[in-house]
Amino acid sequence: QVQLVESGGGLVQPGGSLRLSCAASGTYFSTYTMGWYRQAPGKQRELVAQITDGHFTNHADSVKGRFSISRDNAKNTVSLQMNRLKPEDTAVYYCKATRNDAYYWGQGTQVTVSS
């Protein structure tokens, strides 16, 4: 069992930056693939970025070059650095932990990009 708690969301102007963090409790955090997803109003939840247990990463085309995912296994955290934010990045951002057939979601954190 893994519990996930996101933090770091908020209101930011276009072009600004935010850093989201996801703190995980439970065991074997380092063996999970960790991901950040987002869901905007009226849209499906989509993958933003993920990082494997081997620290391989992939990012959605819409955020490549602007967002960066990282993890700290010693602290059981995964982070998403978001730069050059755009209004279309506005969404609830969720953290997800996956290992084999098991997966866990956090409760989400709101990111609003607006002037």
HUSUL-V825698 format. One line per field, one symbol per residue. ss: DSSP state (~ for helix, > for strand, _ for the rest). psi: psi as a letter, one per 20 degrees, with the letter a starting at -180 (. if undefined). burial: 1 if it has 24 or more other C-alpha atoms within 12 Angstrom, else 0. A space follows every 50 residues. Layout:
# HUSUL-V825698
ss=???
psi=???
burial=???
This chain:
# HUSUL-V825698
ss=__>>>>>__>>>_____>>>>>>>>___~~~_>>>>>>>______>>>>> >_____>>>_______>>>>>>____>>>>>>____~~~_>>>>>>>>>_ _>>>>___>>>>>__
psi=ppppoqrirapqqpiaqqoqqoppqarkgiiqppqprqoqpjrqpqpgqq prhjjpqqqqhiipihqpqrqnhhjlqpqoporlqqhiiprppqqpppoc iqqqqaiqppppoq.
burial=01011111111100011111111100001101111111110000011111 11100011100010011111101001111111111100111111111100 000111011111100
